[in-house]
Amino acid sequence: MPILKDDVQILRVREQSNSSQIVVALGRRLGQFHVMAKGSRRWPKKGFEGGFDLLARGELLVYPRPDDQLWIFKEWDERARPPIGQSYRMLAAGCYFAELAEALTRHTAGSAHEDGVRADDSSEKLFDLLAASSDALAAQAAHAGSLVLGFTLKALDIEGILAPLEQCHICNTKFFERGSKPETVWISANGIECKPCIDIRRKSADPSRPTDLAERGLWLGPEAHRALLHIRRTVKPLKISATASEQLARSLAILVHGALERDLRTLSYAMKLVKSMTSP
């Protein structure tokens, strides 16, 4: 049986008996895989007491197995363990990072990697983004809400499923260009749509077909729209109103649901963090 080695981050841990764990890992090269870590909670190596922890990073050696069978743990060299358990806010954000990363990546089978082939070109970028976001969260380098929203936008962009935010996806009108007047826009799973396009589309919709009119989204004010574009570029602090933070939190849910077509258990907590970005 071949041995595979990769730099990984821990996305989820489930206790199995008194000494073992089942681990969902994100490999920098191999993508997402599941491991049966027998005896990991009693691993004698210094610095690894207690087993694997959420978002810990290190080099993992495993025996791959075909189909959907759990891979077998061989050795772990831990390099970093971000202390995100210092507060509820940090833990909630870290759990959201891990769950979204798991949802965006596909559980790969051992037979697909016996030759050491890369799982996906996006795995490396998502791995680096997750590591940087986890470290920034632990160091409290930015507001947790900004990190949550910034991680989401960048992760969806890496996977190629982020809706366009800088221009109307119907008429391609660019927002916030010099000389243009700030306007309220409509954000949905399809992206941003200007008000004239919304009016035209709704006037032409067939009233007898409710699905032509029903669309999950919300009106996004200029302040919230600017903040969304700002956080996509950088998570540096910014002051926004309670109305803008509320709109950003709801936008987060719309973008995640549109990309994944399902809910996340930690999404409501992530939304609360984004709402708390309101400046005093």
Helices and strands as residue ranges (DSSP letters): E 4-16, E 20-27, E 31-37, G 40-42, E 57-63, E 71-80, G 84-86, H 88-104, G 110-113, H 122-138, H 144-158, E 185-188, E 191-193, H 195-204, H 210-213, E 217-220, H 222-233, H 242-260, H 267-275
